[in-house]
Amino acid sequence: MQTSNRTSVPTRNRTSTREDEEARTEQGVAEAAVTSAFPVAELVGLPADRARSDPHGPCLSWPGGSLDNAEFASAVAATAVAMRTQFRIGQGTVVGVLLDNVPEIVTTMFATWSLGAVLTPINPALTNDEVSFQLDDSGAVLLIGDSHAEVVADVRGLSFLSVDDECFRGGAEPISDLAVRGGDGSLIVYASPTTGRPKGCLLSHSNVSAMAWSTLTGIDFGADARSLLVLPLFDCRGLLAGTVSSLMFGGSVHVLPSFDPRTFWGVVEEERPTYFSTVPTIISALEATKKRDVDASSLQFVICGAAPMSLDVITRFESKFEVPILEGYGLSECSAAVTLNRNDGTRRLGTVGTALPGITVAIRSPDGRDLPAGEVGEVVVSGLTVMRGFLGRPEETAEMLKDGWLHTGDLGFLDEDGFLTLVECVDSVDAAV
């Protein structure tokens, strides 16, 4: 693997702080690289920039419809205007969105960012009590959604904007009078833990920009990248790895409302995606289906995370569909992705790959020592993708973020080349790319 494609990982014990200082220096260099490659202003202004450079180029599509770059930018602008003029949404306010997988979630996200506000996407499968908890915990003042969301908003006494509002159809110029800083909040994402109430991970604009930069520089998506979105848009996998990263490097996204193995390959043939991000259960469902005579040659690779996947399933899938699977590892607390196998010929089956650029991974003993290659310990992560913290939970934040390192609680080991193998995950459903 080319050294530019992964961060070096320490493989020896240490007791001094000199290496910590060096790590902080390396992170500063990485931060400068991210700021240069993807300034926050470019993230917030992405819809307008795409519209200026290629107004009629593809941006978002879904079954039965599509938006080119100019149409998407107009929809984002009109939604932002409606949010600001009707509901006084502005710097630091929190907006909730409660919808199934629809493109309006992406529109809402960029509209929220353009106002300096923060988006908290909500899982539509949650109970009303769980939805209410997230709305209360995040401090949301506006809920965007369908008729079900309107009932929830009414009960909670929140302002409501219908997904059927004309603003989502476009008709306004981009808002350009607001300066958003890298440390400002962009997303509050919640993942369901095995026990207790979920915690809101507060991600900044720098976190999101860094995630896009790491993905873009860590893997070759090609000049005409097209993502087939099969993952939900209420968490980082769908929002960032499946959507923002693709849009940031000039690609397009096709949003599936749900996954159906019986129709999936027909969608691939019609939409011609170059990749999709997924989870092992979907891979297993696809592998179990009888291969139809479908042209899936547009697919260059599949990114997969969330839980361990057997080598047998990987081998059978790749043999049947002739598409390589790139396994990865990540958490919501790290803006989706931490490590990933690459499509440059260095993939190592049985591992979840090496650290993405700008991210450092180490294995620690219970007493805080860096462990050498091959020894199992806790996976710890540092870099610009690491969250600002758990919203309103300083003690729990301090337990997970220590001396610039995020302590995942997951167990694993690194080999001599920095490839990570996971042994045990605390919440495997969230250990996902």
Secondary structure as GFF3:
##gff-version 3
##sequence-region A 1 433
A	DSSP	three_ten_helix	3	5	.	.	.	ID=ss1
A	DSSP	alpha_helix	18	37	.	.	.	ID=ss2
A	DSSP	alpha_helix	40	44	.	.	.	ID=ss3
A	DSSP	alpha_helix	46	53	.	.	.	ID=ss4
A	DSSP	beta_strand	58	62	.	.	.	ID=ss5
A	DSSP	beta_strand	65	68	.	.	.	ID=ss6
A	DSSP	alpha_helix	69	87	.	.	.	ID=ss7
A	DSSP	beta_strand	94	98	.	.	.	ID=ss8
A	DSSP	alpha_helix	104	114	.	.	.	ID=ss9
A	DSSP	beta_strand	118	122	.	.	.	ID=ss10
A	DSSP	alpha_helix	128	138	.	.	.	ID=ss11
A	DSSP	beta_strand	140	145	.	.	.	ID=ss12
A	DSSP	alpha_helix	147	156	.	.	.	ID=ss13
A	DSSP	beta_strand	159	162	.	.	.	ID=ss14
A	DSSP	three_ten_helix	166	169	.	.	.	ID=ss15
A	DSSP	beta_strand	185	190	.	.	.	ID=ss16
A	DSSP	beta_strand	200	204	.	.	.	ID=ss17
A	DSSP	alpha_helix	205	218	.	.	.	ID=ss18
A	DSSP	beta_strand	226	229	.	.	.	ID=ss19
A	DSSP	alpha_helix	236	236	.	.	.	ID=ss20
A	DSSP	pi_helix	237	244	.	.	.	ID=ss21
A	DSSP	alpha_helix	245	248	.	.	.	ID=ss22
A	DSSP	beta_strand	252	255	.	.	.	ID=ss23
A	DSSP	alpha_helix	264	271	.	.	.	ID=ss24
A	DSSP	beta_strand	275	278	.	.	.	ID=ss25
A	DSSP	alpha_helix	280	288	.	.	.	ID=ss26
A	DSSP	beta_strand	301	304	.	.	.	ID=ss27
A	DSSP	alpha_helix	311	321	.	.	.	ID=ss28
A	DSSP	beta_strand	325	329	.	.	.	ID=ss29
A	DSSP	three_ten_helix	332	334	.	.	.	ID=ss30
A	DSSP	beta_strand	339	340	.	.	.	ID=ss31
A	DSSP	beta_strand	354	355	.	.	.	ID=ss32
A	DSSP	beta_strand	359	364	.	.	.	ID=ss33
A	DSSP	beta_strand	377	383	.	.	.	ID=ss34
A	DSSP	beta_strand	389	390	.	.	.	ID=ss35
A	DSSP	alpha_helix	394	400	.	.	.	ID=ss36
A	DSSP	beta_strand	401	402	.	.	.	ID=ss37
A	DSSP	beta_strand	405	414	.	.	.	ID=ss38
A	DSSP	beta_strand	420	424	.	.	.	ID=ss39
A	DSSP	three_ten_helix	428	430	.	.	.	ID=ss40
###
